[in-house]
Amino acid sequence: MQATAALEHATALRRNAQLRLLAKSLLPPQQAESIQHHVKFLMAQHTYLAKARQHMPGYVEAYEEHLQREAQLTAAVQQEISR
């Protein structure tokens, strides 16, 4: 279980780093900064969940659903950037 959480965390870190670089290279500075702030917030949530998963499984399940919706929003933004 911890190995899976660690792998998910590493994957999220890589994906979000790529998103930050893409935003920085393609967008005006103010928009890139806004997206980078959003990605940092998502990473903080993800880190919190990795720790909370061990202590509050029911809460984490509900919150993971919320994060999935946020990830979908982030993916939509990334898709817009790629156009």
C-alpha positions in Angstrom: 0.0 0.0 0.0 2.8 2.4 0.9 4.7 1.5 -2.3 1.6 2.3 -4.4 1.2 5.6 -2.6 4.8 6.5 -3.2 4.5 5.6 -6.9 1.4 7.7 -7.3 3.1 10.6 -5.5 6.2 10.3 -7.8 4.0 10.2 -10.9 2.1 13.3 -9.7 5.3 15.2 -9.1 6.6 14.4 -12.6 3.3 15.3 -14.2 2.9 18.6 -12.3 6.5 19.6 -13.0 5.9 19.1 -16.7 2.7 21.2 -16.5 4.5 24.0 -14.8 7.2 24.0 -17.4 4.7 23.9 -20.2 2.7 26.8 -18.7 5.9 28.9 -18.2 7.0 28.4 -21.8 3.7 29.0 -23.5 1.7 31.5 -21.5 2.1 35.2 -20.6 3.9 35.5 -17.2 0.7 36.3 -15.2 -1.2 33.3 -16.5 1.7 31.0 -16.1 2.1 32.1 -12.5 -1.5 31.4 -11.9 -1.3 27.9 -13.2 1.9 27.2 -11.4 0.2 28.3 -8.1 -2.7 26.0 -8.8 -0.4 23.1 -9.5 1.6 23.8 -6.2 -1.8 23.8 -4.3 -2.7 20.4 -5.9 0.7 19.0 -4.9 0.2 20.1 -1.3 -3.2 18.4 -1.3 -1.6 15.2 -2.7 1.1 15.2 -0.1 -1.5 15.7 2.7 -3.5 12.8 1.3 -0.5 10.5 1.2 0.0 11.1 4.9 -3.7 11.1 5.8 -4.3 7.8 4.0 -2.6 6.0 6.8 -4.7 7.5 9.6 -8.1 8.5 8.1 -9.0 6.1 5.2 -12.7 7.1 4.9 -12.0 10.8 4.8 -9.2 10.2 2.2 -11.6 8.3 -0.1 -14.0 11.3 -0.2 -11.2 13.8 -0.7 -9.6 11.7 -3.4 -12.8 12.1 -5.4 -12.5 15.8 -5.0 -8.8 15.7 -6.2 -9.8 13.6 -9.2 -12.2 16.4 -10.2 -9.3 18.9 -9.7 -7.0 16.7 -11.8 -9.6 16.7 -14.6 -9.7 20.5 -14.5 -5.9 20.6 -14.6 -5.9 18.2 -17.5 -8.4 20.5 -19.3 -6.1 23.5 -18.7 -3.1 21.6 -19.9 -5.0 20.6 -23.1 -5.9 24.2 -23.7 -2.2 25.2 -23.3 -1.2 22.6 -25.8 -3.4 24.0 -28.5 
